[in-house]
Amino acid sequence: MKPTYHYTTVLEALNDLKEKGFHYDFNLNHEAITANPNDYAVEHIYRYEGDSDPDEESVVYGIISITGKKGVFVAGFSANSDAEASQILEKLYIENSR
């Protein structure tokens, strides 16, 4: 399944995903994603670009697990952002887009 792209603020993205049933916070338990990345798929991607500061850029992922758990992961989208879970989600997105 190819993810759906949206461009909005982080708060609007989180509210929209919550309305779609994405309640779990994967930022609090990102170890599950890094340990078993193939158990997750990216369904929605919300990207926010800061007007003047590249460090304000971020991406919000709407993720679903193979067990049906829906949640979100918020990651920085600048050169300074190198979190392992964020890199894995980007890889999952690329693999799912093929």
C-alpha positions as CSV (number, residue, x, y, z in Angstrom):
1,M,0.0,0.0,0.0
2,K,1.4,3.4,-1.0
3,P,1.2,6.0,1.8
4,T,-1.0,9.1,1.4
5,Y,0.9,12.4,1.6
6,H,-0.4,15.5,3.4
7,Y,1.2,18.9,4.0
8,T,0.2,20.6,7.2
9,T,1.4,21.6,10.7
10,V,2.4,18.9,13.2
11,L,-0.6,19.7,15.4
12,E,-3.1,19.5,12.5
13,A,-1.5,16.2,11.4
14,L,-1.8,14.7,14.9
15,N,-5.4,15.8,15.2
16,D,-6.2,14.4,11.7
17,L,-4.6,11.1,12.4
18,K,-6.4,10.9,15.8
19,E,-9.7,11.3,14.0
20,K,-8.6,8.4,11.7
21,G,-8.0,6.1,14.7
22,F,-4.2,6.6,15.0
23,H,-4.0,6.9,18.8
24,Y,-0.8,5.0,19.8
25,D,2.4,7.1,20.3
26,F,5.2,5.1,18.7
27,N,7.7,7.7,19.8
28,L,7.3,6.3,23.3
29,N,8.0,2.8,22.1
30,H,10.1,3.1,19.0
31,E,12.1,0.0,20.0
32,A,9.3,-2.1,18.7
33,I,9.7,-0.6,15.2
34,T,13.5,-0.9,15.2
35,A,13.4,-4.5,16.4
36,N,10.7,-5.6,13.9
37,P,10.4,-3.1,11.1
38,N,8.6,-5.5,8.7
39,D,5.7,-5.6,11.2
40,Y,4.8,-2.0,10.4
41,A,3.6,-0.1,7.4
42,V,3.4,3.7,6.8
43,E,-0.1,4.7,5.7
44,H,0.1,8.5,6.0
45,I,2.9,11.0,5.8
46,Y,2.4,14.6,6.9
47,R,5.3,16.9,6.2
48,Y,5.7,20.3,7.7
49,E,8.3,22.8,6.4
50,G,9.3,25.7,8.5
51,D,9.0,29.1,6.8
52,S,12.5,30.3,7.6
53,D,14.4,27.7,9.7
54,P,15.2,24.3,8.3
55,D,15.4,22.9,11.8
56,E,11.6,23.5,12.1
57,E,10.9,20.8,9.4
58,S,9.3,17.7,10.6
59,V,7.4,14.7,9.4
60,V,4.5,12.8,11.1
61,Y,4.0,9.2,10.1
62,G,0.7,7.4,10.4
63,I,1.7,3.8,11.1
64,I,-0.2,0.6,11.3
65,S,1.2,-2.7,12.7
66,I,0.4,-6.2,11.4
67,T,-1.7,-6.6,14.5
68,G,-3.8,-3.6,13.5
69,K,-2.4,-1.1,16.1
70,K,-2.6,2.4,14.6
71,G,-0.3,5.1,15.8
72,V,1.9,8.0,15.0
73,F,5.6,8.8,15.0
74,V,6.9,12.4,14.8
75,A,10.4,12.9,13.5
76,G,12.6,15.9,12.7
77,F,13.3,16.2,9.0
78,S,16.5,18.1,9.0
79,A,20.1,17.1,8.5
80,N,20.4,17.0,12.3
81,S,17.8,14.2,12.6
82,D,19.3,10.8,12.6
83,A,17.1,8.7,14.9
84,E,17.2,5.0,14.1
85,A,13.4,4.6,14.1
86,S,13.0,7.6,11.8
87,Q,15.5,6.1,9.3
88,I,13.7,2.7,9.5
89,L,10.3,4.4,8.8
90,E,11.8,6.2,5.8
91,K,13.1,2.8,4.5
92,L,9.7,1.2,5.1
93,Y,8.1,4.1,3.1
94,I,10.5,3.6,0.2
95,E,9.9,-0.2,0.2
96,N,6.1,0.2,0.3
97,S,6.2,2.7,-2.5
98,R,7.6,0.1,-5.0
